[in-house]
Amino acid sequence: MQQLEIEYFFPLTEQIPLELDYEPSRLYAKELNRQRCIEGSSGQFLVSGGTGYTTWAQSNTIAFRPEDDSVGYWELGTGFHFYNKKKPNWLHQKVVALFMGLKWKNK
């Protein structure tokens, strides 16, 4: 009995380093992610509060609305709204505005 020697095709036997440069594609992906973070979403996107409710937000506004029957919302800057079912009293509004920077807006 004689053992046969099998000759393999050249690419299967010898590994040649290709010296590929992936840096431009990494930079492109990093720039693309940066642009997405800056511009935000151009349409609607879904925001989850983590406690069983979700809400749809339009453009660059993010709204946290646990129930639909809210009387107003706390506003942080121009893009964040936190809706409340119960209107806070005058003192509560002033203290939160002073210490946290949130402004109360009636619906």
PLY file of the C-alpha trace (Angstrom):
ply
format ascii 1.0
element vertex 107
property float x
property float y
property float z
element edge 106
property int vertex1
property int vertex2
end_header
0.00 0.00 0.00
1.32 3.44 -0.93
0.28 6.83 0.51
-0.63 9.40 -2.11
0.59 12.95 -1.82
-2.02 15.56 -2.68
-0.84 18.83 -4.17
-3.01 21.71 -3.01
-3.79 24.81 -4.97
-1.30 27.62 -4.24
-3.57 30.01 -2.20
-4.44 27.23 0.22
-0.85 26.48 1.16
0.82 29.87 1.37
-0.59 32.87 3.22
0.70 36.17 1.89
0.19 39.25 4.07
-1.86 41.75 2.08
-0.97 44.83 4.16
-4.42 46.37 3.78
-5.09 49.78 5.30
-8.47 49.90 7.05
-7.95 53.34 8.62
-9.93 55.34 5.98
-13.00 53.14 6.47
-12.70 53.45 10.28
-12.45 57.24 9.98
-15.47 57.28 7.65
-17.54 55.22 10.10
-16.48 57.46 12.99
-17.41 60.62 11.05
-20.75 59.08 10.00
-21.59 58.28 13.65
-20.60 61.81 14.69
-22.87 63.33 12.02
-25.78 61.14 13.13
-25.34 62.25 16.74
-25.19 65.94 15.79
-28.05 66.00 13.29
-30.33 63.61 15.11
-33.01 61.76 13.27
-34.71 63.39 10.33
-38.04 61.66 10.95
-39.75 60.10 13.92
-37.99 57.91 16.42
-39.16 55.85 19.36
-38.11 56.81 22.90
-38.47 54.32 25.74
-38.67 55.37 29.35
-37.68 52.00 30.76
-40.78 51.67 32.94
-43.13 50.16 30.40
-44.02 53.17 28.30
-42.73 54.42 24.99
-43.44 57.55 23.03
-42.84 58.82 19.53
-40.74 61.94 19.24
-40.60 64.20 16.20
-37.36 65.60 14.82
-34.99 66.86 17.54
-37.56 66.96 20.36
-37.60 64.19 22.95
-40.77 63.90 25.00
-41.29 61.67 28.04
-45.05 61.20 28.33
-46.17 58.34 30.61
-49.90 59.09 30.15
-51.85 61.03 27.54
-53.86 63.06 30.05
-51.09 65.44 31.11
-51.74 69.04 32.14
-48.33 70.39 31.21
-44.65 69.61 30.99
-41.25 70.49 32.37
-39.00 71.87 29.66
-35.24 71.46 29.68
-33.71 73.64 26.98
-35.62 73.45 23.72
-35.62 69.73 23.02
-36.60 67.84 26.18
-40.14 67.71 27.56
-41.17 65.78 30.69
-44.98 65.60 30.89
-46.86 65.56 34.21
-50.45 64.68 35.13
-50.54 67.13 38.04
-49.62 70.80 37.90
-46.98 71.75 40.51
-47.68 74.71 42.76
-45.99 78.08 42.29
-43.25 77.46 44.89
-42.39 74.06 43.44
-42.09 75.58 39.95
-39.75 78.35 41.16
-37.51 76.02 43.20
-37.13 73.51 40.34
-36.43 76.34 37.89
-33.80 77.80 40.22
-31.94 74.60 41.11
-32.49 72.34 38.09
-33.16 74.75 35.23
-36.50 73.16 34.29
-39.35 75.48 33.29
-43.00 74.52 33.69
-45.20 74.97 30.60
-48.98 74.55 30.68
-50.51 72.56 27.86
0 1
1 2
2 3
3 4
4 5
5 6
6 7
7 8
8 9
9 10
10 11
11 12
12 13
13 14
14 15
15 16
16 17
17 18
18 19
19 20
20 21
21 22
22 23
23 24
24 25
25 26
26 27
27 28
28 29
29 30
30 31
31 32
32 33
33 34
34 35
35 36
36 37
37 38
38 39
39 40
40 41
41 42
42 43
43 44
44 45
45 46
46 47
47 48
48 49
49 50
50 51
51 52
52 53
53 54
54 55
55 56
56 57
57 58
58 59
59 60
60 61
61 62
62 63
63 64
64 65
65 66
66 67
67 68
68 69
69 70
70 71
71 72
72 73
73 74
74 75
75 76
76 77
77 78
78 79
79 80
80 81
81 82
82 83
83 84
84 85
85 86
86 87
87 88
88 89
89 90
90 91
91 92
92 93
93 94
94 95
95 96
96 97
97 98
98 99
99 100
100 101
101 102
102 103
103 104
104 105
105 106
